[in-house]
Structures are given as structure tokens and as C-alpha cells.
Amino acid sequence: MTSKLGIAIAASVFLASMASAQTSVSPGDPCPPGQSRDATNQPCAPTRVTPSQPAPTPTANGPVLLKTSQVPVGGAATASADGETVWVLQLARGQFTAYDARCPHQGCAVQFRSAADGFACPCHQSAFDSAGNVTRGPATSGLTPVKVVSDGENVHLS
């Protein structure tokens, strides 16, 4: 018979290992056609953060999503929050915002293009600015904000 504590520990270990595999978009990365990265609008593509990095740990400010150094200034990186993918942005040094990565139209994963171009949904071509507001349908509402706070070293859920 498996104890509830054993199941909870196994689930925590699994979630921590999943949260450590993150994707970031930063200047200098190569890009697929039609995409761009930071405010310079040069081509870009996500880079994988190696899973050998330590898993985020909970703190008094809420669970750690990413280290601040993993989110390029003028760019974005993905992280896992409560089993859901979120985009964490640092459009200005030290100022972090985050959005659920699901398009409100039909739930497809949106991609960050650049600070100037915001996000795009590859499924039905909805577009959103970097503040999460819908700029082109078929989506009729913006991306769902996720509350985050930075302690200078890490970005936490708040």
C-alpha cells in the first residue's frame, strides 16, 4: 500500500524535474523563418536550458520560476508554473511580467517573437502585443497574466 506522503513526494520530484527544462529566447540565437527575437527584430529561435540545472525551489515569495539571468533583457523565457507553461518577460532590466502560454482562442501554445512584435499563435494566427493584449484575431481576449515578483536573483510566482 502506497502512502499519501510517498505519492506527494514522488509528484513533487516529478514536477521539479519538469520545471527545470526551460526554453529561452535571447539575442544571438538562430531563428526559424518568419520569427524575430528581442527589440532589434533580428531572427531568433528558443534555446534549451540544460536539465542539469537545479530544479526551482519554493520560497517565501512563492515558487521560483527562473533565475533572473535566464530571462534576457528585451526578451522572454518559458517556465513551468503549477504544471502550465508561462512566458516570463524582462522588457526592461529588472522588470518582469508573465503570461500563460496558451492562446485564449483554442488553447494552442503561443510563441514570443520580440518586444516589438509580442506573441503569435501558430494555429490560427492570433497575435498579441508584449503586454498580452490581442492585436489580431480570431482570439477575442488577451493572454492571461501570471503574477510574478523578482528578488533580484530569481523570478517567483507571487
Buried (B, 14 or more C-beta within 10 A) or exposed (E): EEEEEEEEEEEEEEBBEEBBBBBBBBBEBEBEEEBBBBBEEEEBEBBEBEEEEEBBEEEEBBBBBBBBEBBBBBBBBBBBBEEEBBBBBBBEEEEBBBBBBBBBBEEBBBBBBBBEBBBBBEBEEBBBBBBBEBBEEEBEEBBBEBEBEBEEEBBBBE
